[in-house]
Amino acid sequence: MTERKLFGTDGIRGLTNTEPMTATSAMRLGKAAGQRFIRGSHRHTVLVGKDTRLSGYMLEPALTAGFISVGMDVIIVGPIPTPAVAMLTRAMRCDLGVMISASHNPYEDNGIKLFGPDGFKLSDAIEAEIEGLMFGDLSGGRAAPDKLGRATRLEDAGGRYIEYAKTTFPRHLRLDGLKIVVDCAHGAAYKVAPTVFWELGAEVIKVGVNPDGFNINREAGSLYPAKMRELVLANGAHLGLALDGDADRVIVCDEKGNLIDGDQVLALIGGHCMDAGQLTGNTVVATVMSNLGLERYLSGRGIDLVRTKVGDRYVVEKMREGGFNVGGEQSGHIILGHHATTGDGITAGLQVLAALVESGKPASEALRLFDPVPQLLRNVRLAQGTNADLILAKAPVKSAIADVEQRLSGRGRLVIRKSGTESLIRIMAEGDDSGEVNAVVAGLADVIAQAAA
C-alpha cells in the first residue's frame, strides 16, 4: 500500500489557508474522492457537513465545486456533528460523506474526514488511493457539461439526527427530574445536543452554544471542562457532559464535580451491555492509552479488553473485524456498534444517563467502577518538518525505551508514539508506583528532546 502523506489518523488536518487546508487542495480532494467513488451509472451523491469554524465557509464551497465537476450531486447540511454525517450518509444512501472539522483543535485549524456509503470512515488503503489521484492528473475525470452535479441544501438534517439519537435511549425510560449541564464547545452540536436531552425530559443547562467562527473549543468543551464542572456544582446538576468541536467525543462530570474520562464510561457501558446480554464476544475494544485499571476491572467481570493503535478509526476497524459492539478511547470517543458507525458523544451520554436512571445511583457512584492506575502523559514537541520516526530510531532513544520497558515489566506499561495530527512524540507510562512513573517519563522526555535538538 502506498504511504499516505496527507491523511493522518483522523482525515486530513492542518492550519487553515496553508497546505493542505487550502481551497485549491480541497477542490482537488473533492475531484479525487468523487472519481474514486463514482461506481456505476446511477446519479451519485455526496453529503457534506461541517462544524462552526470560519474556514468552513471556504472549504465547503471548494469541496462542493470539486465534487460537482466530476458529476456528483452535493447535499449540504451545514453545522452538524460528525456522527450525524456518518448516519445521514448511510440513511440517504449517499456514495460518500464528508465532515469539515478539526475536532478538538482551535479555530485556526481545520480538517476533512471522509465516510464511505456504509457510514464508516475510509480505510487507509482507500485514503492512499485518493491521495494518489490528488497528486495526479485529474482532468480525465471531468464530467461533460450536461453531466455536472448539482448542489442542494438539506434543511432538516439536524432534526433527523435528533430523532436518530433519541432512538438509542431505551423507550421505557425518561430523563424527568434530572438536571444536566451540556457544553457544546461552540461547535457542531450547539443546536442539536441540548434539544436531544430536553426532548427526553431533562432540565438542560446549556453552555458553549454561541459560535462566532472563532470560539470553537476555546475554554469550552471536552478539552476544557472547567466551565461545565463549575456549572454542575453551582446548579446542583446530576451530570455534566462536555462535547468536543464535532461532538464525536464526550467527557463526563459527576454531581460532585469529579471529571470522568472515557475509560470509566467504557467500564459502565461495557458492564451494562454484558448484564443485558448485549455485549458481543464479551469484549470491549480500547486503545493502548486506556488505563490498566480498566483492563483489570473488565477482567474481573469476565470481559476481555482488546487494544488497538490510538485513533477511533482503529478501534472501529477492530470492532468490525471481531464483531464487537462496544469500544472507545480514554479521550472520550465511545463507539457503540449496535447504534452507530463512529464515535458519538451525544449517544454515549445517553447510555450513561440510561444506566443512572435504571440503577438509581448518583453519577459519583455509578461512574467510579475502578481506581485508575497512576498514569502520566507527556508530549515532546518537535520542530515542524522533523521526522518523528527517525528520532525514535536513534540508538540513545531506543536504548532508553528498552530500559524503561524492562523496569516496568509486570508492574506497568509504556507507550511511545508519534502524534497523527501534530508535530509531537507522546510518552505515556503507567504503573502502581506514581513516583516511578513520573521518573521514567521525565527521563525519556529528556532523551527524546536531546535526540531531536
N, C-alpha and C positions, 0 to 999 in steps of 0.2 A: 504494500500500500504506500502511495506517495505521502511523504510527511506534510502535515498541514502547517502553513505559515501564518495564516490569518485567523483561523478558528482556534479558540482555546477550549477550556473545559465547559464554557457556557456561551457558545457562539462567538461572534466577532465583537471585540470591545476596544475602546481607545478614547483618546482625547478628541472632543468634537472639533471638526474642521481641520484636523490633521489626519494623515493616512493611518488606518484605513477608514476612519469615520468622516469621510467627505461625501458630498453629494455625488461626485463623479464615481467613487467606488461603490456607493450604494446603488447607483443606477446599473453599474456593471454586475453587481451581485444579483439584482433583480433579473437582468438578462440571463445570467448564467444559471441561476436557480430555476428560472422559468423554463429554459431549454432542457435542463435535467429532468424536470417533472412533467413536461408535455409528453404524454404517453398514449396517444390514440387520436381518434377523430372527434371526440366529444368536445364541447365547449369547456375549456379549462378555467378554473378559478383559484385565486389565492386570497386568503383573508389576512388583513394587516391591522394589528393593534399597536398601541404604544403606551408609554407612561406619560408623565406630565412635564418632562424636560423641554426647555425652549428649543433644543436642537431637533426635537421630533417634528417640528414644522418644516425642517429642511430635509430630513431623511425620509419621511413618509412620502412626499411627492416624488422624490428621486427614485425610490424603490418602485413606486407606482408606475412611473414612466418606463422603467426598465421592464417590468412585467408586461405592460401594455404593448411595448414594442415587439415582444415575441409572441403576441397573440393571446395573452392571459387576461381574463377579466379580474378586476380587483374589487374586493369588498372591504371598505374602510370602516373600522368600528370605533376609532378614537381611543381615549384612555380607558383601558380595562386591564384586569390582572392577567399575568402570563397564563395561569391555568384556564382562564376564560378563553383565551386564544386557542389553546390546545383543545378544549371542549368543543368550541364552535367550529373549528376546522374539521373535526370528525363528524359532528352533528349535521353540518351543512354539506358534507361530502365534498369538501374542497380538495384540491390536489396538493395544496401547500398552505402552511400557516406561518406568519411572521410576527414576532414581537420585537418592537423597537424599545429597548431598555438596557440600562447598565445596572439593573438590580439595586444593590445597596450602595453603589458608588455615588459620589457627589454629582451635581448637575452638569459640571463641565465635561464629564464623560458620557458616552452613550454606547449602545451595543445593539446587535441584531441577532436574534435567536430564530432558528428555523424549525418547523414541525412538519412531519410527513402527514399524508392523508389519514393515517391511523391515530393522529394526535400525539405521537411520541416524537421526542427530539431526534434529529437525524443522527445516524451512526457516523463514526469517524471516517469510514470509507466513503460515504456519500458526500460528506463535507469536503474531503480531499478531491473528489470528482468535481465538485462545484468550483473549488479553488483553481483546478486545472483549466476549467472553462474560463474563469475570470481573467487568467493570465494569458489566455489565447486570443484567437481572432473570433469575435462574437458576431461578425457581420452575417455569417451563414444562417443565423437563427432569426433574422429579421422577418417579421410577418409581412405578407402582402398588404397593400393599402386597405383592401376590403376585409382583411382578417385581423386587424388590430383589436386589441382588447378594449373594454370599457371599464370605467370606474364608477361604483355606486357606494352610497353610504348606508350602512345598516343602523337605523336609529334605535332599535330596541335591544342592542347587544347586551347592555348592562342588565336589563330586565330578564333576558334569557339566562344569563349566568346566575342571577339571584335565585331564580326558580330551581336551577340545577343544584346550587349549593344547598338549598333547603331540603332537597330530596335525600341528602346524605345524613340528615338528622332524623333519628327514629320518630316515626309518625305518632307514636303514643306518648311522646314527651313534649314538654314546652319549657320555655325559659322564664315563665312568670315568676316574679318575686326576686329575680336575680338582677343585680346591678353590675354592669360590665363597662370597663374602660376600653375603648378601641382606638389605637393610634395607627393612623393610615400613612404616616410618614410623608404627607403631602404628595402621595404617589398615586399609582394607578387604581387603587381600591377606594379612593376618597369618597366616592358616591355609593358604591355597591356594598362595602363591608358593613357600615353602620345599619344599612337597610336590612341586610340578612338577619342580623341578631335582633333588631327591633321587631321585624315581622314574626319572629318566633316567640315574642313575648318579653324579651329582656328590656330593662331600662338601660339605655346606651348613653354613656358619656363619651362623646367623640372628640378626638384631637388629631391634629395633622391632616385637616380636611380643607385647607385653603391654599392649594398650589398656585404659584405665580410664575412657574417656569424655572425658578432659581432655587427654591427652598426644598426640593425633594431630598429626603434623608437628612436634612440639616437639623441637627439636635432633635431628631424625632425618629420614630420607628425602631426596628429591631436592633440596630446598632447603637442607638442612644435611648435606652428605655427609661431613663431617669424621670422624664416628664410623665410617662404612663404610671410609673411607680408612685410618684408624688400625688397624682390624681386618685389612684386607688386608695391610698391612705387618707387623703383629705375628704373623700366622698364615702368612705366605708364600703367600697365596692367589694364584690365577691371574687372578682377576677379581672386581670388586665391582659390584653392581647396587643402586642406591638408587631405590625407587619413591616416588611421592607418595601422598597420603592415599587416593585412589581408584584408584591403580595404572594410570592411563592414560598415565603418562609414566615415563621412566627416565633416570637419569644413571649413567654407567659409570665405573669406576676401573680402570686397568690395574695390572699386578703391581708397578710401581714407585711407585704412589701418585698417578699423574697422572690428573686428572679429565677425562673425555671427554664433550663435550656432544652434543646431537642432530645437529649438522651433520656431525661425524665419523662418527656412526652411519649417517646418510643416505648419506655417501660410500661407506662399506663395503658397506651393503646394496644400494645402487643399482648399484655396480660388480659386486657378486657376482651380482645378478639379470641384469645385462647379459651377463656371461660365460656364464651358464647359458641365455641366450636367453629369459629370463623378464621382461625389463623392457619393458613395453608402451609403444609410442611412443618408445622411447629417451629417456624424460623422467622427471625427478624433480620433484615439486612441493614447494615450501617457501614460507615467508612472507618479507615484506620485512625481517625481522630476521635472516635467515640470513646468515652471513658471506660476504663477497665471495670469500674463499679457496675456499669450497665451489663457488661458481659457476665460478671459474677451473679448479678440479680437474675438475669434471664436463665442462666444455667440452673439456678436453684428452683426455677419454675418449670424446668424441663424444656426450655426453649433454646434452640440453637441461635447463635449470633454469627452471621457470615459478614466478613468485612470486605470492602472494596477500596479502590483509589478514591481520593477526595473529589467530589463533584456529584451532584444529584443525578446526572446522566448515567454515571457508572453504577449508582445504586439501582436505578431503574433497569439498566441492562441486566444486572444480576438477578433482579426480581423476575424479569421476563424469562430469563434463562432457566431459573429454578421453579417458576410457577408460584413465587411467593407474593403475598399481598400487603405486607407491612414493611416499610423501610424508611430511612431518612438519615439526616445529618445532625450533629450536635448543634450546628448553627441555626437549626430551626426549619430546614427543609423536611417536611414529612410527606411521604408518598404512600397513598392508600390505593393499592391496585384495584380493589373492588369498587372504587369510586372514580378514580382519575388516572391520567397517564403521566402526570408530572406533579411536582410539589405544589401544595395549595395551603397557604396559611389560614385561610378562612375555614375550609372544611376540616383542617386539623383542629382548629379552635373549637369547632362544633363537636368533634368527637370527645375532646376534653370536657366540654360542658355536659355532654350526654352522660359521661362517666360520673361527673359530680352530681347530676340530678338523680341518677339511678342509685348511687351509693348513699346520698345524703350527707356525705363527708365534706368538710371545708377543703378548699384547694390546698392549704398548707399540709393537710394530712394525705389527701389523695395523690398529690403530685410529689411526694417525698418518699419514693419507694426504695431508694438505696442511697447510701452515703458515697459521694464521688471520691475516687482515689485522688490525692493531690496531683494536679496536672498543671503544667506550665507551657505556654506557647510564646515563642519569641520570633520576631521577624528580623532578618538581616537584609537591609535594603542594598541593592546593587546599583551601580551606575547604569544609566539607560544604555541598552545595547549589549550589556555584559551577558555572556553565555553561562547560565547557571550550571549547566551540565559539566562544563569544563572546570568550574570552581569545585564542584563536588567530586570530580575525578582526580584532583590533586592529591598527591601522596599524604601530606600532613592532615588533610581533611579526612581522607579515607581511614587513616590510622586512628584519628581521634574518635571517629564514629564507631569503629570496631571496638575500641577500648570501652566506650560508654555502653554499647550493647552487651558486652561481656559483664560489665559491672551491674547492669540492671537485670541480667538474665534470671528468670524465675520470680522476680520481685517487681517488675515493671516493664514499660515499653518505651521505645524510642522511635519517632517518626521524623524523617528528614525529607522535605520535598520542596520543589520549586513551585511558586505560585503559577496558576494557569492564566491569571488576569493582570498581575502586576510584576514589576521587576524586583522580586523578593525570593529569598530562601527561608522557608519556615522550619523552625525547630520545635518539636513537641516531645516532651518527656513526661512520664507519669510513674508513680510508684508510691508505696505506703509511707516512705520517709520523705517528707516535703523538703527537708534541708538538702538531702542528696539530689532530689530533682532540681532544685534551684541551682545547685553547684554544677551539675553536669550541663545544664542548658547554658549557663553563663560561660562555661569553659568552651563549649562548642561554638557559641556565637563569636567568641574572640578568635578562635581558629579560622572560622569561615570568613570573618571580616578581614583578617590579615591576609588570607589567600586571595581575597577579592581586591585588595588595595593596589 
